[in-house]
Every structure is written in C-alpha cells, then in structure tokens.
Amino acid sequence: MSPAASLQQACAIAKPSQPGLPMRAAGAEPARATWFGEGVMGLRRRRLAAGETVVTLPPREKAEAKGVLVRSPLRALLIGTALTIGTAYWGFWVVNVGGGDSWTGASLMRGPLFVLFCLVAANLFLRSLRSRVHLDQRELIIIYTMVVMGAAVNGTGMLDNLVPAVGGMQYYREAFGFGLFLKHAPQHLIIHNPQVIADFFQGGRSIWSLTIMRDWAGPVLWWSGFILAFIFAVLCLQVLVRRQWFQSERLTFPLAYVPLAITAGGGAELKGNRLFWRGFWLVAIAQAMSGLSFYFPGVPHISLRKTELTQLEHMLPWSQMGSIHFAYNPFLIAIAYFVNLDVSLSIWLFYVLFKVSEYFFTIYGLGIPSLIGKGSQPLLVFMDDQGVGAFIGLVIVAAWMARRRIAEVARIAWQGWQRDEEELLSYRLAVLGVLLGSVFMIWFMAGMGLAVEMAIPVVIIMFIFCMALSRLVAESGYAYHTPESGAGETVLFALGEKNVPIRDHVALGYLSGIDQFYHDNPAPQQINAMKLADASAMPPRHLLLAILVGAVVALAADWWAQLAIYYKYGAGTGHLGQTWTPRGTVGFRFMKSYYERSSPPNWLMMQAVAFGIGFVMLLMRLRTSFLWFPLHPAGYLIAGTPAARSIWLPFMLGWGIKSLAVAFGGLALYRRWVPFFLGVIVGDTVTPAAFSAVGAITSQPTYQFFP
C-alpha cells in the first residue's frame, strides 16, 4: 500500500463499529437524516434484513484480530505525566511572559498538537535506530490526551481566569469599589494574608514560601475538587451518549483526523506522503514569512490572520452592525474541508444573513419588540441572547434524537453494574457519576453563598453548554466561543438582578472564572479522545486512565505553574502582557454593575432565548421533512457566537473547495486531497508554535498568527 493510501486509511475514522458493515470514507457526506439518527438506523436494519453478518468485538480483540499488540499503558502514562507537568509551565509562560500565540483558546489546541508533532518526530528517530523503545499509536494517543487535558485545565475557561480571581477582589478593593462585595466573599475560597495577595500581584517572590503555600492550600484544594467533579460529571454524560453519536448518528469528528493520521504507525505513515508535506510546507513557508517580516520588514508579509474593516467604524449604518472581520487562516480552511457540506454552508451563510439583517434593521430603526411588557431590543443584542437558547435547543434536539438510546441506557443502568466492553464506565456508574457530581457542585456553590434554587439551574446550564460544545466540535470541528452570557448570568437575568441578594452576586463573580468562558473547555477534548480510542481500537480503560490521571496531574501542575509565574512576575504588572481589564477582576466587575443596575427580570432576553430554542427545533423539523433543505442547526449556533467573526470566511472557502472537489471528482478526488489538508493544519500549527517558542526563549515579542 502506498503511503498516501495508508494515510487516507488511517483518516477513515468515521467507521461502523461492526466489522460486518461497510466502512464509510472519512469526510464523505452522510445521509441527511444522520443529524437525527433515523437514516443510519434504517439503513442498518435494511442491511441486516438482507443477511449481513454483524460481529461485535471488544477493543482488545479488535486489535488482536489485526495482529496488533496491546501494550500496557504504564509507559505512556509516565511520559504523559512528565509532559503534562512540563507543558503546564511552558505553555503558560510562552503566552503570558513571552507574548506568543495562545496554546489553547479553541477546540483545536495548537500547543498540544505541536507537542504531539515533536513527539512523533522523536519517535521516528527512535524507529530509525531500530530501537524497541519507540511508541505505538495507542501510546501516542494516551500521551496526547493527557497533554490536551492539561492545556484545557490551564486555559481561559478554567484556571486562567480563576487563579487571579482568588485574590483579585481583595487587591483591587479600592480601585474598583469592591468593599461591599468583599464582606460577602466565601472565606474558605479566598486568601486572607494581605502580603501574600500583594506579592501575587506585584511579583518578585518565590512560590516556595511556607506562608504562601499555607494560605493557598485551602482555595487550591476546594477549587480543584469542584473542577474534578465538573470534569468527571461531563465525562459520564459523554459516556451515556457515546454510542448514539459514534454508531447511530455517525458524527464526523473532523478534529480527530489530525492526531489519528500523524500517529498512524507511530508516525511512520507521514514519512513518504508527498501530498501531506506539500500542504505542510506551503503553509509553513507562508506563515514563516509573516513571522520573519515582524522582525525584518524587508521580508514580504503574507497576512492570513483576522483583519477588521476599521474604515466603517464611524459610518452609519455600519457602525451599528458590530465589527466586520476577514480572515484566511489556513487551518480553518482545512478543517472546513473535513466538515459536512451542510454544516460549513450553514456557518458562513447564517453569519452573512445576520449581518444583512443588522444592516436593514439599522437603516429603518427597527428593533425586536417585547412580547411581555414594553420595550424593544436591538437586533445585535437579540442575536447574542438567542445564542443561549440555541445551545439549549441543540441539547434538547440531541436528547430527542437519542430518546430510544436514553431509554435503553436507563434500563441497562437499572439492571446492574455490568459494563459494555466498548464503554469507559458501566452505565450505572456513569449515571451515578452525573448525579453525585451534580450534587457536589450544587453543595459547593451553596457553600459559596449561592442559593440552592439558583445553583441547580446554573449547574444544569453548565452541563448543557459542555454537551452542546461537544456536539458542535463533533459536527463542525471548531468551537471558539459559547454565547455571551454564561450559565450564572443567564439565571441572574431571568430572575432579575433586583431579586437576587448581593451574596449570590459575589458567588457568581467567583464562579465566572469557570462559567464565563468555554473557549477551551475540556469537554470537547474528552469526546474527541473517545473517538481516537475507538478508531485505534484502544481498550477503553486505558483511555479512562489517561483522562482521569491527566486531569489530576493537570490540576496540580497548572496551579503550580500559574502561581509560580504570577509570584515571580506579578499578576498586576506589565510583565505578563496587557489585558482589557486587570487580571482577577472580570467577573466581579460584571456582577458589581449588575447589582448596581438592579433590573427586574429581563423578559427581552428570555424572549430571545425562547426564540433560539424554537428556531433550532424548526431547523430540525425542516431537515427531517425536506431532504433538500441544506441549513444545519450547528451552523446557526456557531454563527450566533463571537467565533463566527473569525471563521465565517475560512469556512466559506473550505466549503467552496470541498464542493468543487465533490462536484467534479466525486469521493475519489475528495479523498485524494485529504493528506494535503491534514498537512495544512499541521503546518499552520507547528510554525506559529515554533516562533512563539523562539520568541519566549530570546525574550522577544512575536507575530500573532491567530486569531
């Protein structure tokens, strides 16, 4: 088999779980009803009726049937632990001290992918020496899973905003008027020693001080317990839907193609694939020229990053429409090549429709009238608010499509502890994990001062956001933002700020460190790791160890890394780069403004949320009733988030390229170019990461390649 054909075979991850069923090629357009699950199940029943034999093998037997040795995961776990600890410090230092590109910030985490590429290169070197210590694909995936979990925990949606918030309200008490809030702060979650707080924001100290470690021990342990409960509960939810998404609906998981392809054969499949390296070097050279032109103006600059039409900022009606951005990021174009055509079409088309609507609403001075009470809402605000409803609607739609599977899972969980050989956990343990994790999170929030009647819907909406993100990444390959309002804000606006005591505002301020931003939440990484394990026939228990050990090691390493860097450089100094607001104040400033505003229940927002839920359901109904209907709910969700500003044009280009390939060359031409676009993604990841590393080592600022 040629290297190109072998790499294409490695990328064909959207395969049936039963060897008796024909394999569908990676990226091929699934049946329209795949979004709802009925089409695939109907096709399967017809094939079984025709007499096809279906043999279900557990992962170990699958691997042994292929003649592949299933190794112990111990070596991979040890290497993954070392790399997770190392990249915890390095990744945070490169971005915040060195000023390099973010290692996280989105569902495709560039830092861990760069680490995997370097690890595969080292593995190929060991193979060339005919050494027996080289790693196989499953070990590489275990290591990658641990590193990506560490990056997610260290990212914007977890510790990046939470760590400074632990002492932020005390340090900026006078500057931002947090005195009233500070009286209601949860005492077990904050730092009490003023000098320890001052050193954190001013720098010049070492973390290895008994006073510092003693004061931080309590908050670190409490918050780590909450984050672990959150991660495990979401993992249990994903176990419950895994078979539905993988086998019944055959979701494509575009982001899983890259790590699966570059680890195939321990990395050996890449060596002779010319098309892969052409895509790699084409993008690497273009991005390297942009990076070099930052230091040497004589080098031609090829701008592929996001640019904004600033000329329209002060011109009506354009100034009322929000910003308009253009971007040509190669890795986004390549991701779109692997996405279902309906999804990629919907992402850019809904965004364009939103902008056109804003134009006409601005010209004619229109707004969205309130159906309850008086007042109206600008279309731009309405679209931000409807995003919450769209995420909720997506989960409702997914649950309805999986209703038969949910009933089956409930029946199996009721019967006992038996575990399906292809699942990470037994269904009973998964259900208990969701329930116990939810109870712990509610109890934790109540201890912060949040009323239980508020904590329950907050936890539910947090789970909804995580599952919707997982679904979006499985469908579109990319998720950069959730809606503008977090779970806490959504509940607060529904109840009305004037009806919520100040203690609850303070609790939501602390919780916003985790709840406000879901850019790099671990949930999509976990479901992608499950897909990688399924495609490589990895024993599920090995993956479970990788996720859980990775999460525990990541929390310990990431707390240490951030505290060490903050105490050395100072969270409130200019050594860590500029942010739009001082670190540790974001959530508290929002909550303080809400409390002072003291508004009644926001019926306009609730109306927008209801519209978002209803519109997602309408799209589902139209796609079920009319096979020709091309618009996809996933595109509507992404187009309504800030991410659409950066990705609408790349997804339009990727959609156009794939459409032409399928129209003129069919599936054969599409598959032929799969390695090329994989190379584009890797090249657009490795080059910026290399520039960031060099810049951090030499203490020089670097060109920002993304966004």
VENNOR-V151398 format. One record per pair of residues at least 12 apart in sequence whose ideal C-beta (glycine too) atoms are under 7 Angstrom apart, sorted by the first residue. I is the first residue (numbers start at 1). J is the second residue. D is the distance in whole Angstrom. If there is no record, write none. Layout:
i: {I & I}
j: {J & J}
d: {D & D}
//
This chain:
i: {3 & 3 & 3 & 4 & 4 & 4 & 6 & 7 & 7 & 7 & 7 & 7 & 7 & 8 & 8 & 8 & 10 & 10 & 10 & 10 & 11 & 11 & 11 & 11 & 11 & 12 & 12 & 13 & 13 & 13 & 13 & 13 & 13 & 13 & 14 & 14 & 14 & 17 & 17 & 18 & 18 & 18 & 19 & 19 & 20 & 20 & 20 & 20 & 21 & 21 & 21 & 24 & 25 & 25 & 26 & 26 & 27 & 27 & 27 & 27 & 28 & 29 & 29 & 30 & 30 & 31 & 32 & 32 & 34 & 34 & 35 & 35 & 36 & 36 & 36 & 37 & 37 & 37 & 37 & 37 & 40 & 40 & 40 & 41 & 58 & 58 & 59 & 59 & 59 & 59 & 59 & 59 & 60 & 62 & 63 & 70 & 71 & 71 & 73 & 73 & 73 & 75 & 76 & 76 & 76 & 76 & 77 & 77 & 77 & 77 & 79 & 80 & 80 & 80 & 80 & 80 & 80 & 81 & 81 & 83 & 83 & 83 & 84 & 84 & 84 & 84 & 84 & 84 & 84 & 85 & 85 & 87 & 87 & 87 & 87 & 87 & 88 & 88 & 88 & 88 & 88 & 88 & 89 & 91 & 91 & 91 & 91 & 92 & 92 & 92 & 92 & 93 & 93 & 94 & 94 & 94 & 96 & 96 & 96 & 97 & 97 & 97 & 97 & 97 & 98 & 98 & 98 & 99 & 99 & 99 & 99 & 100 & 100 & 100 & 100 & 101 & 101 & 101 & 101 & 101 & 101 & 103 & 104 & 104 & 104 & 104 & 104 & 104 & 105 & 105 & 105 & 105 & 106 & 106 & 106 & 106 & 107 & 107 & 107 & 107 & 107 & 108 & 108 & 108 & 109 & 109 & 109 & 110 & 110 & 110 & 111 & 111 & 112 & 112 & 112 & 112 & 113 & 113 & 114 & 114 & 114 & 115 & 116 & 116 & 116 & 116 & 117 & 117 & 117 & 119 & 119 & 120 & 120 & 120 & 120 & 123 & 123 & 123 & 124 & 124 & 124 & 127 & 127 & 134 & 135 & 136 & 137 & 137 & 137 & 137 & 137 & 138 & 138 & 138 & 140 & 140 & 141 & 141 & 141 & 141 & 141 & 141 & 142 & 142 & 144 & 145 & 145 & 145 & 145 & 145 & 146 & 146 & 146 & 148 & 149 & 149 & 149 & 149 & 149 & 149 & 150 & 150 & 150 & 150 & 150 & 152 & 152 & 152 & 152 & 153 & 153 & 153 & 153 & 153 & 154 & 154 & 155 & 155 & 156 & 156 & 156 & 157 & 157 & 157 & 157 & 157 & 157 & 158 & 158 & 159 & 159 & 159 & 161 & 161 & 161 & 161 & 162 & 162 & 162 & 163 & 163 & 164 & 164 & 164 & 165 & 165 & 165 & 165 & 166 & 166 & 166 & 166 & 167 & 167 & 167 & 167 & 167 & 168 & 168 & 168 & 168 & 169 & 169 & 169 & 169 & 170 & 170 & 170 & 170 & 171 & 171 & 171 & 171 & 172 & 172 & 176 & 176 & 178 & 178 & 180 & 181 & 181 & 181 & 181 & 184 & 184 & 184 & 184 & 185 & 186 & 186 & 186 & 186 & 188 & 188 & 189 & 189 & 189 & 189 & 189 & 190 & 191 & 191 & 191 & 192 & 193 & 193 & 196 & 196 & 196 & 199 & 200 & 200 & 200 & 201 & 201 & 201 & 202 & 202 & 202 & 203 & 203 & 203 & 203 & 203 & 203 & 204 & 205 & 206 & 207 & 207 & 207 & 212 & 216 & 220 & 224 & 226 & 226 & 227 & 228 & 228 & 229 & 229 & 229 & 230 & 230 & 231 & 231 & 232 & 232 & 233 & 233 & 233 & 233 & 234 & 234 & 234 & 235 & 235 & 236 & 236 & 236 & 236 & 236 & 237 & 237 & 237 & 238 & 238 & 238 & 238 & 239 & 239 & 239 & 239 & 240 & 240 & 240 & 241 & 242 & 242 & 243 & 244 & 244 & 245 & 246 & 246 & 248 & 251 & 251 & 252 & 252 & 252 & 253 & 253 & 253 & 254 & 254 & 254 & 254 & 255 & 255 & 255 & 256 & 256 & 256 & 256 & 257 & 257 & 258 & 258 & 258 & 259 & 260 & 260 & 260 & 261 & 262 & 273 & 275 & 275 & 276 & 276 & 276 & 276 & 277 & 278 & 278 & 279 & 279 & 279 & 279 & 279 & 279 & 280 & 280 & 280 & 281 & 283 & 283 & 283 & 283 & 284 & 284 & 284 & 286 & 286 & 287 & 287 & 287 & 287 & 288 & 289 & 289 & 290 & 290 & 290 & 290 & 291 & 291 & 291 & 294 & 294 & 304 & 304 & 304 & 305 & 305 & 305 & 305 & 305 & 305 & 306 & 306 & 306 & 306 & 307 & 307 & 308 & 308 & 308 & 309 & 312 & 317 & 317 & 317 & 320 & 321 & 321 & 321 & 321 & 322 & 322 & 323 & 324 & 325 & 325 & 326 & 327 & 327 & 327 & 328 & 328 & 329 & 329 & 329 & 330 & 330 & 331 & 331 & 331 & 331 & 332 & 332 & 332 & 332 & 333 & 333 & 333 & 334 & 334 & 334 & 334 & 335 & 335 & 335 & 335 & 336 & 336 & 336 & 336 & 337 & 337 & 337 & 337 & 338 & 339 & 339 & 341 & 341 & 341 & 342 & 342 & 343 & 343 & 343 & 343 & 343 & 344 & 344 & 344 & 345 & 345 & 345 & 346 & 346 & 346 & 346 & 346 & 347 & 347 & 347 & 347 & 347 & 347 & 347 & 347 & 348 & 348 & 348 & 348 & 349 & 350 & 350 & 350 & 351 & 351 & 351 & 354 & 354 & 357 & 358 & 358 & 361 & 368 & 370 & 370 & 370 & 371 & 372 & 373 & 375 & 377 & 382 & 383 & 384 & 384 & 385 & 385 & 385 & 386 & 386 & 386 & 386 & 386 & 387 & 387 & 387 & 387 & 387 & 388 & 388 & 388 & 388 & 388 & 389 & 389 & 389 & 389 & 389 & 389 & 390 & 390 & 390 & 390 & 390 & 391 & 391 & 391 & 391 & 391 & 391 & 392 & 392 & 393 & 393 & 393 & 393 & 394 & 394 & 394 & 394 & 394 & 395 & 395 & 395 & 396 & 397 & 397 & 397 & 397 & 398 & 409 & 412 & 413 & 413 & 413 & 416 & 417 & 422 & 423 & 424 & 424 & 424 & 438 & 441 & 442 & 442 & 442 & 445 & 445 & 445 & 448 & 448 & 449 & 449 & 449 & 449 & 450 & 450 & 450 & 451 & 454 & 454 & 457 & 458 & 458 & 458 & 461 & 461 & 462 & 462 & 465 & 465 & 465 & 466 & 466 & 469 & 469 & 469 & 469 & 469 & 470 & 470 & 470 & 472 & 472 & 472 & 473 & 473 & 474 & 475 & 476 & 476 & 478 & 479 & 479 & 480 & 480 & 480 & 480 & 481 & 481 & 481 & 481 & 482 & 482 & 483 & 486 & 486 & 486 & 487 & 488 & 488 & 488 & 488 & 492 & 492 & 493 & 493 & 494 & 494 & 495 & 496 & 496 & 496 & 497 & 497 & 497 & 497 & 497 & 498 & 498 & 498 & 502 & 505 & 505 & 505 & 506 & 508 & 509 & 509 & 509 & 510 & 512 & 512 & 512 & 513 & 516 & 516 & 526 & 529 & 529 & 530 & 571 & 571 & 615 & 616 & 616 & 619 & 619 & 619 & 620 & 646 & 658 & 661 & 688 & 688 & 691}
j: {269 & 272 & 273 & 273 & 275 & 675 & 269 & 261 & 264 & 269 & 273 & 276 & 675 & 671 & 674 & 675 & 260 & 261 & 264 & 269 & 26 & 257 & 260 & 261 & 674 & 25 & 26 & 26 & 253 & 256 & 257 & 260 & 531 & 535 & 26 & 250 & 252 & 246 & 247 & 54 & 55 & 56 & 55 & 57 & 52 & 53 & 54 & 55 & 47 & 52 & 54 & 250 & 667 & 671 & 257 & 674 & 252 & 338 & 670 & 674 & 667 & 340 & 341 & 250 & 340 & 43 & 623 & 627 & 249 & 250 & 623 & 632 & 401 & 620 & 624 & 244 & 248 & 249 & 401 & 402 & 248 & 249 & 250 & 248 & 421 & 422 & 421 & 422 & 537 & 538 & 539 & 540 & 539 & 537 & 537 & 539 & 136 & 139 & 142 & 542 & 545 & 139 & 135 & 139 & 142 & 143 & 142 & 545 & 546 & 549 & 143 & 142 & 143 & 146 & 147 & 546 & 550 & 146 & 553 & 115 & 143 & 147 & 146 & 147 & 150 & 550 & 553 & 554 & 557 & 553 & 557 & 111 & 115 & 147 & 150 & 151 & 150 & 154 & 554 & 557 & 558 & 561 & 561 & 103 & 111 & 151 & 154 & 154 & 561 & 562 & 565 & 565 & 696 & 692 & 693 & 696 & 565 & 576 & 577 & 565 & 569 & 575 & 576 & 696 & 692 & 695 & 696 & 577 & 695 & 701 & 702 & 692 & 695 & 696 & 702 & 688 & 689 & 692 & 704 & 705 & 706 & 151 & 151 & 152 & 154 & 155 & 156 & 520 & 155 & 156 & 519 & 520 & 478 & 480 & 519 & 520 & 255 & 473 & 478 & 479 & 524 & 255 & 331 & 478 & 148 & 151 & 520 & 685 & 688 & 689 & 151 & 689 & 144 & 147 & 148 & 151 & 258 & 685 & 685 & 686 & 689 & 147 & 140 & 144 & 259 & 262 & 262 & 682 & 686 & 140 & 143 & 140 & 262 & 263 & 267 & 135 & 266 & 267 & 267 & 268 & 271 & 266 & 268 & 266 & 266 & 266 & 263 & 264 & 265 & 266 & 536 & 536 & 538 & 542 & 263 & 266 & 259 & 263 & 532 & 533 & 536 & 538 & 542 & 546 & 259 & 529 & 543 & 546 & 547 & 550 & 546 & 549 & 550 & 525 & 522 & 525 & 547 & 550 & 551 & 554 & 550 & 553 & 554 & 557 & 558 & 520 & 521 & 522 & 525 & 522 & 551 & 554 & 555 & 558 & 554 & 558 & 519 & 520 & 517 & 519 & 520 & 514 & 517 & 518 & 519 & 520 & 521 & 227 & 514 & 558 & 559 & 562 & 513 & 516 & 517 & 586 & 223 & 513 & 514 & 562 & 563 & 571 & 583 & 584 & 510 & 513 & 584 & 587 & 189 & 190 & 191 & 219 & 190 & 191 & 197 & 200 & 584 & 583 & 584 & 585 & 588 & 181 & 182 & 185 & 588 & 182 & 190 & 191 & 197 & 197 & 201 & 572 & 584 & 582 & 585 & 585 & 589 & 588 & 592 & 502 & 506 & 509 & 588 & 592 & 449 & 502 & 503 & 506 & 506 & 447 & 448 & 449 & 507 & 218 & 222 & 219 & 222 & 223 & 448 & 510 & 219 & 215 & 216 & 219 & 215 & 211 & 215 & 211 & 212 & 215 & 567 & 566 & 567 & 571 & 570 & 571 & 572 & 570 & 572 & 573 & 567 & 568 & 569 & 570 & 573 & 575 & 570 & 567 & 567 & 563 & 564 & 567 & 567 & 563 & 559 & 555 & 441 & 444 & 555 & 551 & 555 & 437 & 440 & 441 & 437 & 441 & 522 & 551 & 433 & 437 & 433 & 434 & 437 & 438 & 463 & 466 & 523 & 526 & 547 & 425 & 430 & 433 & 434 & 437 & 434 & 463 & 467 & 470 & 526 & 527 & 530 & 423 & 424 & 425 & 430 & 409 & 427 & 430 & 402 & 423 & 530 & 405 & 402 & 405 & 474 & 531 & 534 & 405 & 474 & 475 & 338 & 339 & 340 & 474 & 528 & 531 & 335 & 338 & 339 & 477 & 473 & 477 & 528 & 528 & 531 & 532 & 535 & 338 & 678 & 678 & 681 & 682 & 532 & 532 & 535 & 536 & 678 & 682 & 675 & 675 & 676 & 675 & 676 & 678 & 679 & 679 & 676 & 679 & 676 & 677 & 678 & 679 & 680 & 683 & 679 & 682 & 683 & 683 & 330 & 680 & 683 & 684 & 683 & 686 & 687 & 302 & 304 & 684 & 687 & 688 & 705 & 687 & 301 & 302 & 302 & 303 & 304 & 703 & 691 & 702 & 703 & 702 & 703 & 328 & 329 & 330 & 327 & 329 & 704 & 705 & 706 & 707 & 325 & 327 & 646 & 707 & 325 & 326 & 323 & 324 & 325 & 324 & 324 & 359 & 362 & 363 & 362 & 355 & 358 & 359 & 362 & 358 & 380 & 645 & 355 & 645 & 646 & 649 & 646 & 649 & 650 & 649 & 650 & 650 & 684 & 706 & 680 & 684 & 680 & 681 & 684 & 685 & 478 & 647 & 650 & 651 & 650 & 653 & 654 & 654 & 677 & 680 & 681 & 477 & 478 & 654 & 681 & 650 & 651 & 654 & 655 & 654 & 657 & 658 & 677 & 477 & 476 & 477 & 655 & 658 & 659 & 630 & 632 & 475 & 476 & 632 & 634 & 635 & 651 & 654 & 655 & 630 & 635 & 655 & 631 & 632 & 634 & 635 & 636 & 476 & 635 & 638 & 639 & 644 & 647 & 648 & 651 & 648 & 651 & 652 & 655 & 635 & 635 & 636 & 639 & 639 & 644 & 648 & 383 & 639 & 379 & 379 & 380 & 379 & 382 & 603 & 604 & 607 & 607 & 603 & 603 & 604 & 604 & 608 & 640 & 483 & 484 & 605 & 608 & 609 & 608 & 609 & 611 & 612 & 640 & 483 & 484 & 612 & 640 & 641 & 483 & 485 & 490 & 609 & 612 & 608 & 609 & 610 & 611 & 612 & 613 & 612 & 616 & 636 & 637 & 640 & 464 & 465 & 468 & 482 & 483 & 637 & 464 & 613 & 612 & 613 & 616 & 617 & 468 & 471 & 616 & 633 & 637 & 464 & 467 & 468 & 613 & 616 & 617 & 620 & 633 & 471 & 427 & 427 & 427 & 428 & 431 & 428 & 429 & 540 & 540 & 540 & 543 & 544 & 459 & 459 & 455 & 456 & 459 & 458 & 507 & 511 & 507 & 510 & 503 & 504 & 506 & 507 & 504 & 507 & 508 & 504 & 491 & 504 & 491 & 487 & 488 & 491 & 487 & 490 & 487 & 515 & 482 & 487 & 518 & 521 & 523 & 482 & 518 & 521 & 523 & 524 & 523 & 524 & 527 & 634 & 637 & 638 & 524 & 528 & 527 & 634 & 634 & 638 & 647 & 524 & 643 & 519 & 643 & 646 & 647 & 519 & 641 & 642 & 643 & 518 & 641 & 641 & 512 & 515 & 516 & 515 & 508 & 511 & 512 & 515 & 508 & 594 & 602 & 605 & 601 & 606 & 601 & 599 & 600 & 601 & 594 & 595 & 597 & 598 & 599 & 598 & 599 & 600 & 595 & 591 & 594 & 595 & 591 & 591 & 587 & 588 & 591 & 587 & 586 & 587 & 590 & 587 & 586 & 587 & 547 & 543 & 547 & 543 & 583 & 584 & 636 & 633 & 636 & 631 & 633 & 636 & 633 & 707 & 670 & 673 & 705 & 706 & 703}
d: {6 & 4 & 4 & 6 & 6 & 6 & 5 & 6 & 7 & 5 & 5 & 6 & 5 & 6 & 5 & 7 & 6 & 5 & 4 & 6 & 5 & 5 & 7 & 5 & 6 & 6 & 4 & 6 & 7 & 6 & 7 & 6 & 6 & 4 & 6 & 6 & 5 & 7 & 5 & 4 & 7 & 6 & 6 & 7 & 6 & 5 & 4 & 6 & 7 & 7 & 7 & 7 & 6 & 6 & 6 & 7 & 7 & 5 & 6 & 7 & 6 & 6 & 6 & 6 & 7 & 7 & 7 & 5 & 6 & 6 & 6 & 7 & 5 & 7 & 6 & 7 & 5 & 5 & 5 & 7 & 6 & 6 & 6 & 6 & 3 & 6 & 7 & 6 & 5 & 6 & 5 & 6 & 5 & 4 & 4 & 6 & 6 & 7 & 6 & 4 & 6 & 7 & 7 & 4 & 4 & 5 & 7 & 6 & 7 & 6 & 5 & 6 & 4 & 3 & 7 & 7 & 7 & 7 & 5 & 6 & 6 & 5 & 5 & 6 & 4 & 6 & 5 & 6 & 6 & 7 & 4 & 7 & 6 & 6 & 6 & 7 & 6 & 6 & 7 & 4 & 5 & 4 & 4 & 4 & 5 & 6 & 6 & 6 & 5 & 6 & 6 & 6 & 7 & 5 & 6 & 4 & 7 & 5 & 6 & 7 & 6 & 7 & 6 & 7 & 6 & 5 & 3 & 6 & 7 & 5 & 6 & 3 & 6 & 6 & 5 & 5 & 7 & 5 & 6 & 5 & 6 & 6 & 5 & 7 & 7 & 4 & 7 & 4 & 7 & 6 & 5 & 6 & 7 & 5 & 6 & 7 & 6 & 5 & 6 & 5 & 5 & 6 & 7 & 7 & 6 & 5 & 7 & 5 & 7 & 6 & 5 & 7 & 6 & 5 & 4 & 5 & 7 & 5 & 6 & 6 & 4 & 5 & 7 & 5 & 6 & 7 & 7 & 6 & 5 & 7 & 7 & 7 & 6 & 6 & 4 & 5 & 5 & 5 & 5 & 7 & 7 & 6 & 7 & 6 & 6 & 5 & 5 & 6 & 7 & 6 & 5 & 5 & 5 & 7 & 4 & 7 & 7 & 6 & 5 & 7 & 6 & 7 & 6 & 4 & 6 & 4 & 7 & 4 & 6 & 6 & 5 & 7 & 4 & 5 & 6 & 6 & 6 & 4 & 5 & 5 & 6 & 7 & 4 & 6 & 7 & 5 & 7 & 4 & 5 & 7 & 7 & 4 & 6 & 5 & 7 & 4 & 7 & 3 & 5 & 5 & 6 & 7 & 5 & 5 & 5 & 5 & 5 & 7 & 6 & 5 & 7 & 6 & 4 & 7 & 6 & 6 & 6 & 3 & 6 & 5 & 7 & 5 & 4 & 3 & 6 & 5 & 5 & 6 & 7 & 6 & 6 & 5 & 7 & 5 & 4 & 5 & 6 & 7 & 2 & 5 & 7 & 6 & 6 & 6 & 5 & 6 & 7 & 7 & 5 & 5 & 5 & 7 & 7 & 6 & 5 & 6 & 6 & 6 & 7 & 7 & 5 & 7 & 6 & 6 & 6 & 6 & 5 & 5 & 6 & 7 & 5 & 6 & 7 & 6 & 6 & 5 & 6 & 7 & 7 & 6 & 7 & 5 & 7 & 7 & 7 & 7 & 5 & 6 & 6 & 5 & 6 & 5 & 6 & 6 & 6 & 5 & 4 & 5 & 6 & 7 & 7 & 6 & 5 & 3 & 6 & 7 & 7 & 5 & 7 & 5 & 5 & 5 & 7 & 7 & 5 & 5 & 7 & 5 & 6 & 6 & 7 & 5 & 4 & 6 & 7 & 6 & 6 & 5 & 6 & 6 & 6 & 5 & 3 & 6 & 7 & 5 & 5 & 5 & 6 & 7 & 4 & 3 & 5 & 7 & 6 & 6 & 6 & 6 & 6 & 5 & 7 & 6 & 5 & 5 & 4 & 5 & 7 & 5 & 6 & 7 & 6 & 7 & 4 & 4 & 6 & 7 & 6 & 7 & 4 & 6 & 7 & 7 & 6 & 5 & 6 & 5 & 6 & 4 & 5 & 3 & 6 & 5 & 6 & 5 & 4 & 5 & 7 & 6 & 6 & 6 & 5 & 7 & 6 & 6 & 6 & 7 & 5 & 7 & 5 & 4 & 5 & 4 & 7 & 6 & 4 & 6 & 6 & 7 & 4 & 6 & 7 & 3 & 4 & 6 & 4 & 6 & 4 & 7 & 5 & 5 & 4 & 5 & 4 & 7 & 5 & 5 & 7 & 6 & 4 & 6 & 6 & 6 & 7 & 5 & 5 & 7 & 7 & 6 & 4 & 7 & 5 & 7 & 4 & 5 & 6 & 6 & 6 & 7 & 7 & 6 & 6 & 7 & 5 & 4 & 5 & 5 & 7 & 5 & 5 & 7 & 5 & 5 & 7 & 6 & 4 & 5 & 4 & 6 & 4 & 6 & 6 & 7 & 5 & 7 & 7 & 4 & 6 & 6 & 5 & 6 & 6 & 7 & 7 & 5 & 7 & 6 & 5 & 5 & 7 & 5 & 4 & 6 & 7 & 5 & 3 & 7 & 5 & 5 & 5 & 7 & 4 & 4 & 5 & 5 & 6 & 7 & 7 & 6 & 4 & 2 & 6 & 5 & 6 & 5 & 5 & 6 & 6 & 5 & 6 & 6 & 6 & 5 & 4 & 5 & 5 & 5 & 5 & 6 & 5 & 6 & 4 & 6 & 7 & 5 & 5 & 4 & 7 & 2 & 6 & 7 & 4 & 5 & 6 & 7 & 7 & 6 & 5 & 4 & 5 & 4 & 7 & 7 & 5 & 5 & 3 & 4 & 4 & 4 & 6 & 6 & 6 & 6 & 6 & 4 & 5 & 6 & 5 & 7 & 6 & 4 & 6 & 6 & 4 & 5 & 6 & 7 & 4 & 5 & 4 & 6 & 4 & 7 & 5 & 4 & 6 & 3 & 7 & 6 & 4 & 6 & 5 & 6 & 5 & 5 & 7 & 7 & 4 & 6 & 6 & 2 & 4 & 4 & 5 & 6 & 5 & 6 & 6 & 6 & 4 & 7 & 6 & 6 & 6 & 6 & 6 & 4 & 3 & 6 & 5 & 6 & 6 & 6 & 6 & 5 & 5 & 5 & 7 & 6 & 6 & 5 & 7 & 6 & 5 & 5 & 4 & 4 & 5 & 7 & 7 & 6 & 6 & 5 & 6 & 4 & 6 & 5 & 5 & 6 & 6 & 7 & 7 & 7 & 4 & 6 & 4 & 7 & 6 & 4 & 5 & 4 & 7 & 6 & 6 & 6 & 5 & 5 & 5 & 5 & 4 & 6 & 5 & 6 & 5 & 6 & 6 & 6 & 4 & 7 & 6 & 6 & 6 & 5 & 5 & 5 & 4 & 6 & 6 & 6 & 4 & 7 & 6 & 4 & 5 & 6 & 6 & 6 & 7 & 6 & 3 & 7 & 7 & 6 & 4 & 5 & 4 & 4 & 7 & 6 & 6 & 4 & 5 & 5 & 4 & 5 & 6 & 5 & 6 & 6 & 4 & 5 & 6 & 6 & 6 & 6 & 5 & 4 & 5 & 6 & 6 & 5 & 5 & 4 & 6 & 6 & 6 & 4 & 7 & 5 & 7 & 6 & 4 & 4 & 4 & 7 & 7 & 3 & 7 & 6 & 7 & 6 & 6 & 6 & 6 & 7 & 5 & 7 & 7 & 5 & 7 & 6 & 5 & 6 & 6 & 5 & 7 & 6 & 4 & 7 & 7}
//
